[in-house]
Amino acid sequence: MLERVYTGIEGLDCALGGGFVRGSLILVEGNPGTGKTILGATFLYNGIVKYGENGIYLNFIERKRDFYARMRSLGMNFEPLEKEGKFEYIEGLYSLDIRGLENIFKLLVEKIFAINAKRLVIDSVSAVIYGLKEREIRAFLSNTISRILRSTGVTTMLISDLPYGKNVIENEVGEFIADTVIMMKQRIRPDRITNVMEVRKSRGKTVKPYVLPYIITGRGFYVVSPLSTRLYGRYSKEILETGISALDNRLSGGLLKGSTTLIVGPSGTGKTLLALTIAVNNIRKGKRVIITTFKEPDEILKEYLIRLGVDESELDKKVRILSLNPFGSSEYEILYIARRAVEEFKPDIYILDGLEIFEAALGKEEAFNYTYRRIQELKSAGLTIILVKWSPNPKQGDNLYPLMDNILITDIMWEKTRYRKLLWIVKSRSEGGEILSTPLMIKETSRSLLLSEAEE
């Protein structure tokens, strides 16, 4: 059984089947600006702080003071680790000829044994080989990098820059000496850039050919975990009452805990108010709720909740509001924020409002893929999910319908001198729930949403 070395980056360790093989060589290549140095620094920092493994960063392109300042801004303070003898930073800016490289690698080996380093990052291999002749490159790669470093037992990450427009490195590092090859790329969209990495090769472990989106945050590196091949879903016998008696009667008491409900309809039919009414009723009973909205500022939603009866002093304890702009952030940044909120706040109910805006920002197919992923993750955590979406013709169907346990359609019925707002339950998995063809009538006030049996 090969011993694994955790990167401490959860999504990456998951894709690698538990991390890198101890003592292996990892090649990380990509265009400038893709975060390769940050990945290497995170690998070392997590190794020291989380796993007690000392590390060395050998950098041929950046001064120590600049590196330290940049990593501090990302929450990684290497200076105290250096003072404690757990970390070494070696500048190799002026050691790029063959003699200089021999001296710098001699110093590197001495430092490895001096601090008992278990992890090493060399940044960048492309800077080193740029000034070498073909014969010197081969000697450097096979003798210095492969033979000498492997003999020390350190797990080594080699960073290599690719010029824009190129997808492969122009030497034998990836093909011959690296055990794992990670390619970091940028996908350019009209309004934003998305970062992704590909694990191209991994000796010692069968790795699925994942494309892993990642973001760089104030906490360092975050990789979006691949979606599990397992489909989640388990209902509890616990019922969450909506707080609207006519709706609860139709749903045989309310929503099953762990179920997924879609509220869909045109503008002005009370969709958001219905979702908030369900939230408020459960907040009063001690439940915790996360509301992610793509269309309302958080202050407006807070006012709605207070108006609906949530005690202002309890608001921050029971509700977390995430007001996000899908046109200004990638879906992976949104996913990072949402996942952190669930991990930290531990809600019982998760409401996602304004799906039509998210769909407009990403496109129908990508928005569906994201929503599907979130539903599976939230179900695996046992959460009750409520999705709210605008649709001018909800009765014509939606690609989300097959994923739902409950579908509530709101609409407006126009008559000669008036209109009525109506709600239909077209799908329900509540035990004993009554699916009637007749709708419920919606009445909205400034402080509540009421439902009653519709008049003939």
Secondary structure, DSSP 8 states (H G I E B T S, - for coil): ---EE--S-HHHHHHTTSSEETT-EEEEEE-TTSSHHHHHHHHHHHHHHHH---EEEEESSS-HHHHHHHHHTTT---HHHHHTTSEEEEE-TT--SHHHHHHHHHHHHHHHHHTT--EEEEE-HHHHHHTS-HHHHHHIIIIIIIIIHHHHT-EEEEEEE--TT--S-SSSIIIII-SEEEEEEEEE-SS-EEEEEEEEEETTS-----EEEEEEETTEEEE-----SS------S-EE--S-HHHHHHTTTSEETT-EEEEEE-TTSSHHHHHHHHHHHHHTTT--EEEEESSS-HHHHHHHHHHTT--GGGHHHHEEEEE--TTTS-HHHHHHHHHHHHHHH--SEEEEE-HHHHHHHH-HHHHHHHHHHHHHHHHHTT-EEEEEEE-S-GGG--TTGGG-SEEEEEEEEE-SS-EEEEEEEEE--STT----SS-EEEEE-SS-EEEEE---
